[in-house]
């Protein structure tokens, strides 16, 4: 997920931030706020001329209530565009800057309005949601230091979450066994009058035969380990990439989707073995659809923690989500990682001979790939 940074508490602070940020981006020390409270601003809160250009660019600053998750609306965008068309002199670029989180539907709408506006010979239209603004803040040193360390703004508290080294749009490829059985009618063959005693030998040495029964049983301390290769390993990493320490924190991970669940391990052991004692020394608990990590020590800046687990996926292509929620004494955050499953099938074909036409046909069986490994350790 995108890194998080606390949003300004008041819309006036957000305007100050936009003025500082785009002043640095445009290398425009003369960037200004437009008018004063109560005056008509023609859709523009901040304006300036980028270095090397002659045309004005305008910014509409839309502070949104973080606790209600308010978003820009299409009607709101349309109204502000119409106002900006009356700004003098004519704008070259019109930017929506908002503390609202990214929204694919609104981003699509703004792109369409941008094409429509430029086609009519008017300004270009851009949208910067809060995640985009955080990226810009971190790319512009003066604004970053001003926002994080100066002017009474709070320190940077940020958590980065990755799964299998991916922040979003994770693709998993479980492997399954696809067994195809073809049933073909047997062609009658006359048995030979004499087979040299091979039939008797085969019966003697075959499965469930006397010879097989008399074989030495496996020693009790030789056990079999079954590994389910269809379970996909997950490495969930979360990193404190801010500058403040997290104490008394918890991370909740939830799997949202049909026919999928978290699994603690992909190994099953039979025989005289000692059960894994991982649960006694690790800090997290794995259940069917949730993982809970309880921080036993402080998570200092640039420090990270890792959760190792497996995931059982449906045997068809599917899309689902892994949601996370982080809670600490003074910093909550949450996010969603989109996941898609694209299974791969290892096919085997077996031919079985049957006696009648009615029994002929083909069947398909899809199973997990489970391998058995013998272990001779005592």
ZIZI-V398713 format. One record per pair of residues at least 24 apart in sequence whose C-alpha atoms are under 6 Angstrom apart, sorted by the first residue. I is the first residue (numbers start at 1). J is the second residue. D is the distance in whole Angstrom. If there is no record, write none. Layout:
{{I & J & D} {I & J & D}}
This chain:
{{1 & 167 & 5} {1 & 168 & 6} {3 & 160 & 6} {4 & 158 & 5} {5 & 158 & 6} {11 & 63 & 5} {21 & 143 & 6} {26 & 50 & 4} {26 & 51 & 6} {27 & 51 & 6} {42 & 83 & 5} {42 & 84 & 5} {42 & 87 & 5} {43 & 80 & 5} {43 & 83 & 5} {43 & 84 & 5} {55 & 92 & 6} {56 & 91 & 5} {56 & 92 & 6} {57 & 91 & 5} {57 & 92 & 6} {57 & 93 & 5} {58 & 94 & 5} {59 & 94 & 6} {59 & 95 & 5} {59 & 96 & 6} {60 & 96 & 5} {61 & 97 & 5} {61 & 98 & 6} {62 & 98 & 5} {63 & 98 & 6} {63 & 99 & 5} {64 & 99 & 6} {64 & 100 & 6} {71 & 100 & 5} {91 & 123 & 6} {92 & 123 & 5} {93 & 123 & 5} {93 & 124 & 5} {94 & 125 & 5} {95 & 125 & 6} {95 & 126 & 5} {95 & 127 & 6} {96 & 127 & 5} {97 & 128 & 5} {98 & 129 & 5} {99 & 130 & 5} {100 & 129 & 6} {100 & 130 & 6} {101 & 129 & 6} {101 & 130 & 5} {102 & 129 & 5} {156 & 242 & 5} {156 & 243 & 6} {157 & 242 & 5} {157 & 244 & 6} {158 & 241 & 6} {158 & 242 & 5} {159 & 239 & 6} {159 & 240 & 5} {159 & 241 & 6} {160 & 238 & 6} {160 & 239 & 5} {161 & 237 & 6} {161 & 238 & 4} {162 & 236 & 6} {162 & 237 & 5} {163 & 235 & 6} {163 & 236 & 4} {164 & 235 & 5} {168 & 337 & 5} {168 & 338 & 6} {169 & 338 & 5} {169 & 339 & 6} {170 & 339 & 5} {171 & 339 & 6} {171 & 340 & 5} {171 & 341 & 6} {172 & 341 & 5} {173 & 341 & 6} {173 & 342 & 5} {173 & 343 & 5} {174 & 230 & 5} {174 & 232 & 6} {174 & 343 & 5} {175 & 230 & 5} {175 & 343 & 6} {175 & 344 & 5} {175 & 345 & 6} {176 & 230 & 6} {176 & 345 & 5} {176 & 367 & 6} {176 & 368 & 5} {176 & 369 & 6} {177 & 345 & 6} {177 & 346 & 5} {177 & 366 & 6} {177 & 367 & 5} {177 & 368 & 6} {177 & 369 & 6} {178 & 345 & 6} {178 & 346 & 6} {178 & 347 & 5} {178 & 365 & 6} {178 & 366 & 5} {179 & 347 & 6} {179 & 348 & 5} {179 & 364 & 6} {179 & 365 & 5} {180 & 349 & 5} {180 & 363 & 6} {180 & 364 & 5} {181 & 349 & 6} {181 & 350 & 5} {181 & 351 & 6} {181 & 362 & 6} {181 & 363 & 5} {182 & 351 & 5} {182 & 362 & 5} {183 & 351 & 6} {183 & 352 & 5} {183 & 353 & 6} {183 & 360 & 5} {183 & 361 & 5} {184 & 353 & 5} {184 & 354 & 6} {184 & 360 & 5} {185 & 353 & 5} {185 & 354 & 5} {185 & 355 & 6} {185 & 356 & 6} {186 & 353 & 5} {186 & 354 & 6} {186 & 355 & 6} {221 & 378 & 5} {222 & 375 & 6} {222 & 376 & 5} {223 & 270 & 6} {223 & 271 & 5} {223 & 375 & 6} {224 & 270 & 6} {224 & 373 & 6} {224 & 374 & 5} {225 & 268 & 6} {225 & 269 & 5} {225 & 372 & 6} {225 & 373 & 5} {226 & 267 & 6} {226 & 268 & 5} {226 & 371 & 6} {226 & 372 & 4} {227 & 266 & 6} {227 & 267 & 5} {227 & 370 & 5} {227 & 371 & 5} {228 & 266 & 5} {228 & 369 & 6} {228 & 370 & 4} {229 & 369 & 5} {229 & 370 & 6} {230 & 368 & 5} {230 & 369 & 6} {231 & 310 & 6} {231 & 311 & 6} {231 & 312 & 5} {232 & 310 & 5} {232 & 311 & 5} {233 & 310 & 4} {234 & 308 & 6} {234 & 309 & 5} {234 & 310 & 5} {235 & 307 & 6} {235 & 308 & 5} {236 & 306 & 6} {236 & 307 & 5} {237 & 305 & 6} {237 & 306 & 4} {238 & 304 & 6} {238 & 305 & 6} {239 & 303 & 6} {239 & 304 & 4} {240 & 301 & 5} {240 & 302 & 5} {240 & 303 & 6} {241 & 301 & 6} {241 & 302 & 5} {242 & 301 & 6} {243 & 301 & 5} {245 & 299 & 6} {245 & 300 & 4} {245 & 301 & 6} {246 & 298 & 6} {246 & 299 & 5} {247 & 298 & 5} {248 & 328 & 6} {249 & 295 & 5} {249 & 327 & 5} {249 & 328 & 4} {250 & 293 & 6} {250 & 294 & 5} {250 & 295 & 6} {250 & 326 & 6} {250 & 327 & 5} {251 & 292 & 6} {251 & 293 & 5} {251 & 325 & 6} {251 & 326 & 5} {252 & 291 & 6} {252 & 292 & 5} {252 & 324 & 6} {252 & 325 & 5} {253 & 290 & 5} {253 & 291 & 5} {253 & 323 & 6} {253 & 324 & 4} {254 & 289 & 6} {254 & 290 & 5} {254 & 322 & 6} {254 & 323 & 5} {255 & 289 & 5} {255 & 322 & 5} {256 & 320 & 6} {256 & 321 & 5} {257 & 320 & 5} {259 & 314 & 5} {260 & 312 & 5} {260 & 313 & 5} {261 & 288 & 5} {261 & 289 & 5} {261 & 311 & 6} {261 & 312 & 5} {262 & 288 & 5} {262 & 289 & 6} {262 & 310 & 6} {262 & 311 & 5} {263 & 310 & 5} {263 & 311 & 6} {264 & 309 & 5} {317 & 341 & 5} {317 & 342 & 5}}
